[in-house]
Amino acid sequence: MPRTFSTLRAVVGRTALAALPTEALAARRQQAHLRLADAGAHYVVDGIGDLLAVLEDIEERLAVGERP
């Protein structure tokens, strides 16, 4: 599941993560996204705020007959 930011926070630490330059944080987030996608994640979100769009997409796909 796609908990990229939470995963980064657990590995790097909250204080260290907050201190990262924007470019470094973006690079780490991209690496995490790639690792999760390579592991088979259907969706990867940066935070709970992105979850509603994912749930809506899943509902739409199921409504037209797609199945996991």
N, CA and C atoms as a LAMMPS dump frame, in Angstrom:
ITEM: TIMESTEP
0
ITEM: NUMBER OF ATOMS
204
ITEM: BOX BOUNDS ff ff ff
-5.0000000000000000e+02 5.0000000000000000e+02
-5.0000000000000000e+02 5.0000000000000000e+02
-5.0000000000000000e+02 5.0000000000000000e+02
ITEM: ATOMS id mol type element x y z
1 1 1 N 0.796 -1.111 0
2 1 2 C 0 0 0
3 1 3 C 0.848 1.184 0
4 2 1 N 0.369 1.412 -0.584
5 2 2 C 1.001 2.634 -1.015
6 2 3 C 1.05 3.688 0.083
7 3 1 N 2.026 3.643 0.9
8 3 2 C 2.189 4.637 1.953
9 3 3 C 3.571 5.251 1.801
10 4 1 N 3.817 5.83 0.67
11 4 2 C 5.148 6.317 0.343
12 4 3 C 5.701 7.254 1.4
13 5 1 N 4.986 8.304 1.739
14 5 2 C 5.494 9.284 2.685
15 5 3 C 5.704 8.65 4.047
16 6 1 N 4.757 7.824 4.475
17 6 2 C 4.893 7.152 5.76
18 6 3 C 6.087 6.216 5.759
19 7 1 N 6.304 5.517 4.657
20 7 2 C 7.45 4.622 4.542
21 7 3 C 8.737 5.418 4.619
22 8 1 N 8.793 6.534 3.902
23 8 2 C 9.982 7.387 3.961
24 8 3 C 10.221 7.883 5.376
25 9 1 N 9.177 8.294 6.047
26 9 2 C 9.303 8.83 7.397
27 9 3 C 9.844 7.754 8.333
28 10 1 N 9.404 6.509 8.164
29 10 2 C 9.869 5.425 9.018
30 10 3 C 11.348 5.125 8.775
31 11 1 N 11.78 5.195 7.533
32 11 2 C 13.161 4.872 7.195
33 11 3 C 14.105 6.02 7.531
34 12 1 N 13.725 7.225 7.195
35 12 2 C 14.598 8.382 7.348
36 12 3 C 14.439 9.025 8.722
37 13 1 N 13.262 9.008 9.268
38 13 2 C 12.998 9.677 10.534
39 13 3 C 12.318 11.01 10.275
40 14 1 N 11.386 11.339 11.116
41 14 2 C 10.574 12.543 10.925
42 14 3 C 11.42 13.812 10.843
43 15 1 N 12.376 13.976 11.747
44 15 2 C 13.19 15.192 11.764
45 15 3 C 14.089 15.266 10.534
46 16 1 N 14.727 14.15 10.21
47 16 2 C 15.613 14.127 9.042
48 16 3 C 14.824 14.365 7.762
49 17 1 N 13.628 13.804 7.679
50 17 2 C 12.798 13.99 6.496
51 17 3 C 12.402 15.459 6.334
52 18 1 N 12.054 16.101 7.43
53 18 2 C 11.665 17.507 7.381
54 18 3 C 12.838 18.398 6.976
55 19 1 N 14.054 17.947 7.265
56 19 2 C 15.243 18.747 6.967
57 19 3 C 15.749 18.546 5.539
58 20 1 N 15.227 17.57 4.829
59 20 2 C 15.702 17.306 3.467
60 20 3 C 15.351 18.459 2.531
61 21 1 N 16.256 18.807 1.641
62 21 2 C 15.916 19.79 0.61
63 21 3 C 14.796 19.235 -0.28
64 22 1 N 14.039 20.115 -0.873
65 22 2 C 12.899 19.717 -1.706
66 22 3 C 13.3 18.712 -2.775
67 23 1 N 14.433 18.943 -3.42
68 23 2 C 14.882 18.045 -4.499
69 23 3 C 15.192 16.648 -3.962
70 24 1 N 15.825 16.581 -2.802
71 24 2 C 16.167 15.286 -2.206
72 24 3 C 14.908 14.534 -1.798
73 25 1 N 13.944 15.243 -1.239
74 25 2 C 12.688 14.615 -0.851
75 25 3 C 11.959 14.082 -2.084
76 26 1 N 11.93 14.871 -3.142
77 26 2 C 11.28 14.436 -4.382
78 26 3 C 11.966 13.199 -4.947
79 27 1 N 13.282 13.161 -4.889
80 27 2 C 14.024 12.005 -5.403
81 27 3 C 13.726 10.76 -4.578
82 28 1 N 13.697 10.902 -3.278
83 28 2 C 13.384 9.749 -2.411
84 28 3 C 11.95 9.283 -2.62
85 29 1 N 11.041 10.224 -2.791
86 29 2 C 9.641 9.86 -3.024
87 29 3 C 9.515 9.093 -4.35
88 30 1 N 10.218 9.567 -5.372
89 30 2 C 10.182 8.897 -6.675
90 30 3 C 10.753 7.481 -6.571
91 31 1 N 11.837 7.32 -5.834
92 31 2 C 12.423 5.988 -5.632
93 31 3 C 11.428 5.067 -4.932
94 32 1 N 10.745 5.585 -3.936
95 32 2 C 9.76 4.787 -3.214
96 32 3 C 8.602 4.396 -4.128
97 33 1 N 8.152 5.334 -4.951
98 33 2 C 7.075 5.039 -5.907
99 33 3 C 7.499 3.919 -6.848
100 34 1 N 8.71 4.003 -7.364
101 34 2 C 9.201 2.983 -8.296
102 34 3 C 9.307 1.625 -7.625
103 35 1 N 9.808 1.597 -6.407
104 35 2 C 9.932 0.321 -5.687
105 35 3 C 8.566 -0.311 -5.449
106 36 1 N 7.602 0.501 -5.055
107 36 2 C 6.262 -0.023 -4.806
108 36 3 C 5.61 -0.506 -6.107
109 37 1 N 5.779 0.249 -7.18
110 37 2 C 5.228 -0.154 -8.478
111 37 3 C 5.891 -1.439 -8.959
112 38 1 N 7.202 -1.526 -8.813
113 38 2 C 7.924 -2.746 -9.204
114 38 3 C 7.485 -3.951 -8.387
115 39 1 N 7.052 -3.71 -7.157
116 39 2 C 6.593 -4.785 -6.281
117 39 3 C 5.156 -5.195 -6.589
118 40 1 N 4.507 -4.462 -7.5
119 40 2 C 3.164 -4.848 -7.919
120 40 3 C 2.029 -3.965 -7.431
121 41 1 N 2.347 -2.838 -6.805
122 41 2 C 1.282 -1.949 -6.337
123 41 3 C 0.483 -1.425 -7.528
124 42 1 N -0.818 -1.494 -7.435
125 42 2 C -1.673 -0.963 -8.491
126 42 3 C -1.758 0.554 -8.408
127 43 1 N -1.682 1.064 -7.206
128 43 2 C -1.742 2.504 -6.958
129 43 3 C -0.709 2.853 -5.901
130 44 1 N -0.155 4.03 -6.01
131 44 2 C 0.758 4.551 -4.993
132 44 3 C 0.33 5.989 -4.716
133 45 1 N 0.093 6.285 -3.451
134 45 2 C -0.32 7.64 -3.071
135 45 3 C 0.694 8.214 -2.089
136 46 1 N 0.826 9.522 -2.1
137 46 2 C 1.743 10.181 -1.178
138 46 3 C 1.124 10.398 0.193
139 47 1 N -0.188 10.427 0.251
140 47 2 C -0.846 10.642 1.541
141 47 3 C -2.323 10.362 1.44
142 48 1 N -2.973 10.43 2.568
143 48 2 C -4.396 10.114 2.636
144 48 3 C -5.233 11.048 1.763
145 49 1 N -4.739 12.244 1.525
146 49 2 C -5.461 13.195 0.688
147 49 3 C -5.613 12.731 -0.754
148 50 1 N -4.775 11.803 -1.179
149 50 2 C -4.839 11.271 -2.539
150 50 3 C -5.721 10.03 -2.637
151 51 1 N -6.147 9.528 -1.512
152 51 2 C -6.852 8.255 -1.488
153 51 3 C -8.241 8.296 -2.115
154 52 1 N -8.968 9.379 -1.945
155 52 2 C -10.32 9.458 -2.489
156 52 3 C -10.321 9.278 -4.007
157 53 1 N -9.386 9.909 -4.693
158 53 2 C -9.301 9.773 -6.151
159 53 3 C -9.019 8.328 -6.547
160 54 1 N -8.199 7.65 -5.782
161 54 2 C -7.89 6.248 -6.068
162 54 3 C -9.132 5.388 -5.865
163 55 1 N -9.83 5.609 -4.778
164 55 2 C -11.053 4.836 -4.522
165 55 3 C -12.097 5.07 -5.607
166 56 1 N -12.233 6.311 -6.058
167 56 2 C -13.175 6.604 -7.139
168 56 3 C -12.765 5.888 -8.422
169 57 1 N -11.478 5.861 -8.719
170 57 2 C -10.998 5.168 -9.911
171 57 3 C -11.278 3.673 -9.823
172 58 1 N -11.031 3.097 -8.662
173 58 2 C -11.298 1.669 -8.469
174 58 3 C -12.786 1.385 -8.658
175 59 1 N -13.646 2.218 -8.085
176 59 2 C -15.095 2.029 -8.235
177 59 3 C -15.513 2.093 -9.699
178 60 1 N -14.953 3.065 -10.442
179 60 2 C -15.277 3.189 -11.871
180 60 3 C -14.822 1.952 -12.647
181 61 1 N -13.65 1.474 -12.343
182 61 2 C -13.132 0.299 -13.047
183 61 3 C -13.967 -0.941 -12.737
184 62 1 N -14.36 -1.097 -11.495
185 62 2 C -15.205 -2.229 -11.127
186 62 3 C -16.575 -2.127 -11.793
187 63 1 N -17.108 -0.906 -11.923
188 63 2 C -18.429 -0.697 -12.524
189 63 3 C -18.463 -1.109 -13.991
190 64 1 N -17.327 -1.003 -14.685
191 64 2 C -17.306 -1.408 -16.101
192 64 3 C -16.827 -2.84 -16.276
193 65 1 N -16.715 -3.56 -15.162
194 65 2 C -16.418 -4.979 -15.25
195 65 3 C -14.984 -5.386 -15.039
196 66 1 N -14.092 -4.447 -14.811
197 66 2 C -12.704 -4.832 -14.537
198 66 3 C -12.63 -5.537 -13.188
199 67 1 N -11.759 -6.51 -13.128
200 67 2 C -11.543 -7.236 -11.889
201 67 3 C -10.045 -7.336 -11.632
202 68 1 N -9.674 -7.361 -10.358
203 68 2 C -8.246 -7.46 -10.037
204 68 3 C -7.633 -8.753 -10.557
